[in-house]
Structure formats: C-alpha cells, structure tokens
C-alpha cells in the first residue's frame, strides 16, 4: 500500500499561522541581537552599567551626609575600588597612620573621587604616585555630590574626633557645588543632622506590604531590561516618556531623540548657572556663593589653628568648554575669595582650553578629556589635573623639603 504524502493532512503551523510564526521569529531575533549587543556594550563601554560603586560601598552619615564604608572593595570589568580605614578611596585596603608627619588631604566631589576609574587613573592617585618620592602621603576624601559645607563638617570630624594629622589641604570646588550647598544647608539646619537613613526606614514602615512587593517586582523588571536589553529598555522608556509628556509638552519623537544631556542644557542651573541663562538665577547664585564662602571660612579657621596649608582649585565641566566659558564667574568668585584671604588659588581652566579656540577644537578637547556621554574626566583629563597640581605644589609647598 502506497502512502500519498501530498494528500497527507499533517498539521503545518507555519501554513496555518504564517504571520504569527514570522512575528515570533522576528521578536526572537530582535531580543537575541539586543541581548548580545548589550553584552558587548557592557564589555567595552567605559561605564559599568551593572552596578555603581556607591550602591556597594556607600553609607550614610549623620554628620556629613554620606561617605564610603571603611576597608571596602568593589570589582567590575572596567575598574576596581578600594577604601582604607577612614573610608577614603585608595589604592588598597589599608590602615591609615593618623600621626604621619607628611600628609596631603584632597577634598572634592565626584570629579575628585574619580568615578568610573580605578585609583591609579585618578588625579589623587597620580599625585600620590608623584609625591611618594618625598615620603608624602596623599589621601582622597572626595565623594560624589560633596560641597564646601560637607567638606567643612568632614574635616572638622577628621581632625577633632578621629585625630587625623595633615599638613596640606586642597579643596577642589565644583560648578555644581553652589546648588548642592543650598540643599545641604537647608537639610542640615532643619534637623542639625543628615537623618536620611532614618527617614527612609520610617517611610518603608508606612508603606503597605502589597505596594512594596509590587514596587519591588516592577524594579526587578526594569533592572532586568535596563542591564540586559539596552535597546528595548531605551525604546520603551522613550515611548513611555512621550506618552506621559505628549499632553503637556507636545514632545515629538525627533525632539526626544535629539535631546541634549542635562549638563549641556543651558537652562539647567546645576551645571550652567555661570551662563546666567535666566534672569531669576542671580539671587540663588548670590545665596549659594555666600553659603559656600561661609563654609570655606570655617575650613580655613580650622586649618589656621592646625597650621595646615590650604589651596582652592577649580576646573571646567565639558559644557564650560563647549560654551567657551573661559572667564567663568566660578573662577572670578573663588579667585577673589582667595585673594581677600591670602589663600592659594589654582585655576585649571587654561589647562584644558583657550578662549580663542574654534568650536571644533573645543569638541575635540571634550572627547579627549572626558568620559564618553558623561561629564566626568577620563584618565587623560585626570592626568592634566595631576600635572598642573604637581607644578603648583612644587612652587608653593614646603612639605617635600
């Protein structure tokens, strides 16, 4: 008996549901490509997307808001971070001798901390390497989002409570410090403490358990998409934002895609207050500058009493270079402050650009000295800062003698 295969009624899903099968196949290919592309992106992109060091090593503090936990370690594909016994970023986990004779303390925010970079690629690490021959220890007390108020509180704690001895201090004051200073002052003066952790605990206790579980589930889904399917995550995030804002801002898809980073937005006070884009900024600028100067006065008072040499340094953001803000009010304010108080001042703007450079030249400088798609220095930018500070140190400091 012969079997007629042509007349066989064997079910064929593709023939029965061609559009469904093709759609599933396309989705599968898209997800696979997105996943493989994300793996490649996480491997070669300078940022570590999967975990941030502050999520692993960061702790909150009632005196100076936040810091790193002592003797911690963090590993990633692109950089490693270690903290010493004082909770400072360092080349290794180690115990700090509080009574060392020669010591330079560096204070600042995320630029000084050296986000996304290992110790040896940051300017504090490079300065430490250069001053090692003079038997000078360099400590980096810089942490993201610090401002002069936090520097003052932390320095006071280190000297009075911890008993740390130092001979020289350099404070790197950031453009964003002016808005951070206002925020910190308001929080601290309200409670005389940074009780952020207690507030979070109280909030969690008030939340309904089911709401919390729902939020946790949503967070897990978002995290899964964000760190494993970059294209799909950004596409869905884009669509969500468009739907959310369409009725108010009428944002078009092209406008959303071409949106500049916040630090390049001239209307963003935090990063571009020196441009004075809005008329109502001046009052806030004056207020923030006054608060910062009061904090620095307290720092100088401590250093004068302890016979500590002080330097204030300023440096440009990439937007400072792009917008050719060479004669920035940030520079003028701190240069005048230092002159009035006979404090050393280090202006690092000329180390990166000159006012007569073309826009193309300024963009090349940004690409060479800052992390791609970020406003922080890369290793090249950190090297410039280190070199200029070493020159300054050699000219004005007697610690090496």
C-alpha positions in Angstrom: 0.0 0.0 0.0 1.4 3.4 -1.0 1.2 6.5 1.1 0.3 9.7 -0.6 2.3 12.4 1.1 0.9 15.1 -1.0 -2.6 14.5 0.4 -1.4 13.9 3.9 -3.1 16.1 6.5 -0.1 16.5 8.7 -0.6 19.9 10.6 1.8 22.7 9.5 1.8 25.6 11.9 3.6 27.9 9.5 1.0 27.4 6.8 -1.8 27.8 9.3 -0.4 30.8 11.2 2.3 32.4 8.9 2.0 35.9 10.3 2.2 34.7 13.9 5.2 32.5 13.3 7.1 35.2 11.4 6.3 37.8 14.1 7.6 35.4 16.8 10.7 34.7 14.8 11.4 38.5 14.3 10.8 39.2 18.0 13.2 36.3 18.9 15.9 37.6 16.6 15.4 41.2 17.9 15.7 40.0 21.6 18.8 37.9 20.8 20.5 40.7 18.9 19.6 43.2 21.7 21.0 40.8 24.4 24.2 40.1 22.5 24.6 43.8 21.8 24.1 44.6 25.4 26.8 42.1 26.5 29.2 43.8 24.0 28.2 47.2 25.2 28.8 46.3 28.9 32.2 44.8 27.9 33.6 47.8 26.0 31.7 50.8 27.2 33.8 52.8 29.9 30.9 52.9 32.4 30.0 50.0 34.5 26.2 49.9 34.0 25.5 46.8 36.1 26.5 48.2 39.5 27.6 51.5 40.8 30.3 51.7 43.5 28.1 53.8 45.7 25.5 51.0 45.8 28.1 48.6 47.2 30.3 50.8 49.3 28.2 53.9 50.1 27.0 54.6 53.6 25.0 57.5 55.1 26.3 59.7 57.8 24.5 62.0 60.2 27.4 64.5 60.2 28.5 64.7 56.6 25.6 63.1 54.7 27.3 60.2 53.1 30.7 58.5 52.6 32.3 55.1 51.8 32.4 52.4 54.4 36.0 51.7 55.7 38.1 48.9 54.3 35.7 48.1 51.4 36.3 46.7 48.0 34.4 46.8 44.7 35.2 44.9 41.5 33.9 45.4 38.0 35.1 44.8 34.4 36.2 48.3 33.9 37.5 49.5 37.3 38.1 48.5 40.9 37.7 50.5 44.0 39.2 50.0 47.5 38.7 52.1 50.6 41.1 52.5 53.5 40.3 52.5 57.3 39.0 56.1 57.0 36.6 55.2 54.2 38.6 57.1 51.6 39.1 55.7 48.1 42.6 54.3 48.0 45.0 52.0 46.1 44.2 49.2 48.5 42.5 48.3 51.8 44.9 49.6 54.4 45.1 51.1 57.9 45.9 54.8 58.0 48.5 56.0 60.4 46.8 59.1 61.9 50.1 60.6 63.1 52.1 60.5 59.9 54.4 63.5 59.5 53.8 64.5 55.9 50.3 64.3 54.5 48.2 66.0 51.8 44.4 65.7 52.0 42.4 66.2 48.9 38.7 67.1 49.1 36.1 67.4 46.4 33.1 65.7 44.8 32.7 63.0 42.1 35.4 64.5 39.9 37.9 64.2 42.8 36.5 60.8 43.8 37.3 59.7 40.3 34.1 58.0 39.3 34.3 55.1 36.8 38.1 54.9 37.3 40.5 52.9 39.5 42.8 54.8 41.9 45.8 54.9 39.7 43.8 56.6 36.9 42.5 59.4 39.1 44.4 62.6 39.8 44.6 61.9 43.5 46.2 58.6 42.7 48.6 60.2 40.2 49.5 62.9 42.7 50.2 60.3 45.3 52.5 58.5 43.0 54.4 61.7 42.2 54.8 62.7 45.8 55.8 59.3 47.1 59.5 60.1 46.5 59.2 62.9 49.1 57.6 60.5 51.5 54.3 62.4 51.4 51.1 60.5 51.8 48.1 61.6 49.8 44.6 60.9 51.0 41.4 61.4 48.9 38.4 62.4 50.9 36.4 63.3 47.8 33.0 61.7 47.4 30.2 62.3 44.8 27.9 65.3 45.5 30.0 66.8 48.2 30.2 70.6 48.6 32.1 73.0 50.9 29.6 72.5 53.7 30.2 68.8 53.7 34.0 69.4 53.4 33.9 71.5 56.5 31.9 69.0 58.5 34.0 66.1 57.4 37.3 68.0 58.0 36.2 69.0 61.5 35.3 65.4 62.3 38.5 64.0 60.9 40.7 66.4 62.9 38.7 66.8 66.2 37.1 63.3 66.5 39.4 61.0 64.6 42.6 62.8 65.3 43.9 62.8 61.8 47.0 64.9 61.3 47.8 66.6 58.0 50.0 69.4 56.6 48.3 70.4 53.4 44.8 70.6 52.2 43.5 71.2 48.6 39.7 71.7 48.1 38.5 71.2 44.5 35.3 73.3 44.3 32.9 72.2 41.5 30.5 74.2 39.5 27.6 72.1 40.9 28.6 72.8 44.5 26.6 76.0 44.5 23.3 74.2 44.3 24.4 71.3 46.4 25.5 73.7 49.2 22.0 75.3 49.3 20.4 71.8 49.5 22.7 70.6 52.3 22.3 73.7 54.4 18.5 73.5 54.2 18.6 69.8 55.2 21.1 70.2 58.0 19.7 73.4 59.5 16.2 71.8 59.6 17.4 68.8 61.8 21.0 69.6 62.7 21.7 66.2 61.2 21.5 64.2 58.0 19.0 61.6 59.1 18.3 60.4 55.6 18.6 56.7 56.6 16.0 57.1 59.5 13.6 58.9 57.2 13.8 56.1 54.6 13.1 53.5 57.3 10.1 55.4 58.6 8.8 55.7 55.0 9.2 51.9 54.4 7.3 51.1 57.6 4.4 53.3 56.5 4.1 51.6 53.1 1.6 48.9 52.5 3.3 45.5 52.1 1.5 44.7 48.9 2.5 48.1 47.4 6.1 47.4 48.4 6.1 44.0 46.8 4.5 45.5 43.7 7.2 48.1 43.5 9.9 45.5 44.1 8.6 43.4 41.2 8.5 46.5 38.9 12.0 47.4 39.9 13.3 43.9 39.2 11.7 44.0 35.7 13.1 47.5 34.9 16.5 46.4 36.2 16.4 43.2 34.0 15.6 45.2 30.9 18.0 48.1 31.6 21.1 45.9 32.1 20.4 43.1 29.7 18.3 44.6 26.9 19.6 48.2 26.4 17.8 48.9 23.1 14.4 47.6 24.2 14.7 49.4 27.6 15.6 52.7 26.0 12.9 52.3 23.3 10.2 51.5 25.9 11.5 54.4 28.1 11.2 56.7 25.2 7.7 55.7 24.3 6.7 55.9 28.0 8.1 59.5 28.3 6.4 60.5 25.0 3.0 59.3 26.1 3.4 60.9 29.5 4.5 64.2 28.3 2.6 64.5 25.0 -0.5 66.2 26.5 1.6 68.8 28.3 4.8 69.4 26.3 3.7 68.0 22.9 7.2 66.5 22.6 7.9 65.0 19.2 9.9 61.8 18.7 12.7 63.7 17.0 12.9 66.2 19.8 13.1 63.4 22.3 15.8 61.5 20.5 17.9 64.6 19.9 17.5 65.9 23.5 20.9 67.1 24.8 22.3 65.7 28.1 21.2 67.7 31.1 24.7 69.1 31.7 24.7 70.6 28.2 21.3 72.2 28.7 21.9 76.0 29.2 18.7 76.3 31.2 20.0 73.8 33.8 21.1 75.7 36.8 23.1 72.9 38.4 25.6 72.7 35.6 25.3 76.0 33.8 24.5 78.7 36.3 27.6 80.6 35.2 26.0 81.4 31.9 23.1 83.2 33.7 20.6 82.0 31.1 17.7 83.0 33.3 17.3 86.4 35.0 16.0 85.0 38.2 19.2 82.9 38.8 21.2 85.8 40.3 19.6 85.7 43.7 20.2 82.0 44.0 23.8 82.4 42.8 24.5 85.1 45.4 22.9 82.9 48.1 24.8 79.8 47.2 28.1 81.6 46.9 27.6 83.2 50.3 26.9 79.9 51.9 29.9 78.3 50.3 32.2 81.1 51.4 31.0 80.7 55.0 31.8 77.0 54.9 35.2 77.7 53.4 35.8 80.3 56.1 35.2 77.6 58.7 37.6 75.3 56.9 40.3 78.0 56.8 39.8 78.7 60.5 40.4 75.0 61.3 43.5 74.9 59.1 44.9 78.1 60.5 44.6 76.7 64.0 46.2 73.4 63.0 48.9 75.1 60.8 47.6 73.4 57.6 48.4 74.9 54.2 45.3 75.5 52.1 44.7 75.6 48.3 41.4 76.1 46.5 41.2 74.7 42.9 38.6 75.0 40.2 38.2 73.1 36.9 35.9 73.0 33.9 33.0 70.8 33.0 32.7 69.7 29.3 29.9 72.3 28.9 32.2 75.0 30.2 34.5 74.2 27.3 31.7 73.8 24.7 30.2 77.1 25.6 33.6 78.8 25.8 33.0 79.9 29.5 36.8 80.6 29.9 36.2 83.7 32.1 33.7 81.9 34.2 32.1 83.6 37.2 33.0 80.4 39.1 36.7 81.3 38.5 36.2 85.0 39.4 34.3 84.3 42.6 37.0 81.9 44.0 39.9 83.9 42.7 38.6 87.0 44.6 37.8 84.9 47.7 41.4 83.6 47.8 43.0 87.0 47.3 40.9 88.5 50.1 42.0 85.8 52.5 45.5 85.2 51.2 44.8 81.6 50.2 46.4 79.8 47.2 44.2 79.6 44.2 44.6 77.1 41.3 42.6 77.8 38.1 42.7 74.7 35.9 40.5 76.1 33.0 43.6 77.2 30.9 45.0 73.6 31.2 42.1 72.4 29.1 41.2 75.2 26.6 41.8 78.8 25.5 39.1 81.4 24.7 40.2 81.8 21.0 39.7 78.1 20.1 37.1 77.1 17.5 34.1 75.1 18.4 35.6 72.1 16.6 38.8 72.3 18.6 36.8 72.6 21.9 34.7 69.5 20.9 37.9 67.6 20.3 39.2 68.6 23.8 35.9 67.3 25.3 36.2 64.0 23.5 39.8 63.6 24.6 39.5 64.5 28.3 36.0 63.4 29.4 34.3 60.1 29.6 32.1 59.5 26.6 28.5 60.5 27.2 29.4 61.7 30.7 30.7 65.0 32.2 33.5 63.5 34.4 37.2 63.3 33.5 38.6 60.2 31.9 42.2 59.2 32.7 43.6 61.8 30.3 41.7 64.6 32.0 42.8 63.4 35.4 46.4 63.4 34.2 46.1 67.1 33.3 44.8 67.9 36.7 47.6 65.9 38.4 50.3 67.5 36.3 49.1 71.0 37.0 48.7 70.4 40.7 52.2 69.0 41.0 53.6 72.2 39.4 51.6 74.2 41.9 52.7 72.0 44.7 56.4 72.3 43.7 56.1 76.1 43.6 54.3 76.7 46.8 54.6 73.8 49.2 57.5 73.1 51.6 56.3 69.6 52.5 58.8 68.0 50.2 61.7 69.6 51.9 
